């Protein structure tokens, strides 16, 4: 049952909706009523508060990392389940009727927790694609695709199934972004649309 404990622990850590809580605390109202309605850092950025968005990004990343670190200490062989749980918790939090964020920052956190070199590869692809395109979703989508590949290339094949599953979840949640990317209609970071 260790796998289930790790999964549930990851889920409840990942389900803390930092974007929603911090936006309300900062007087920005309900972030779900702004922009895309998402509780993640990209939508918090649409409030115009860059520092708040950066804090949400770090906390969403941090909860993914924390979930995996706790699993390493309590259930060492089950860290992958904690990683999956953390991303599922962020994307489908029970507290918000299973409507959460899209999981990119939390995935970055679990990558760093599983094997820091995978986290570096994730960050490099994410930030590199963001710098090239100035499109947040393009960076995130590219990074979640790169994560299981990086795990394989770095000699950590045991993490590939977990990261591949997480990648599929994140890609599914980005399906509207993918359609807009293909149509050339996805907004760039800082644009008003």
VENMOJO-V663456 format. One record per backbone hydrogen bond with DSSP energy under -0.5 kcal/mol. NH is the residue of the N-H (numbers start at 1). CO is the residue of the C=O. Records with the same first field share a line. If there is no record, write none. Layout:
BEGIN
NH=CO / CO
END
This chain:
BEGIN
5=1
6=2
7=3
8=4
9=5
10=6
11=7
12=8
13=9
14=10
15=11
16=13
17=15
18=16
21=17
22=18
23=19
24=20
25=21
26=22
27=24
28=23
29=23
31=29
33=30
34=31
37=34
44=40
45=41
46=42 / 43
47=44
48=45
49=44
50=48
53=49
54=50
55=51
56=52
57=53
58=54
59=55
60=56
61=57
62=58
63=59
64=60
65=61
66=62
67=63
68=64
69=65
70=66
71=67
72=68
73=69
74=70
75=71
78=75
79=76
81=78
82=78
83=79
84=80
85=81
86=82
87=83
88=84
89=85
90=86
91=87
92=88
96=93
97=94
98=93
99=96
100=91 / 98
101=90
107=103
108=104
109=105
110=106
111=107
112=108
113=109
114=110
115=111
118=115
119=111 / 115
120=116
121=117
122=118
123=119
124=120
125=121
126=122
127=123
128=124
129=125
130=126
131=127
132=128
133=129
134=130
136=134
139=135
140=136
141=137
142=138
143=139
144=140
145=141
146=142
147=143
148=144
149=145
150=146
151=147
152=148
153=149
154=150
155=152
156=151
159=156
160=157
161=157
163=159
164=160
165=161
166=162
167=163
168=164
169=165
170=166
171=167
172=168
173=169
174=170
175=172
178=174
179=175
180=176
181=177
182=178
183=179
184=180 / 181
185=180
186=180
189=134
191=188
END
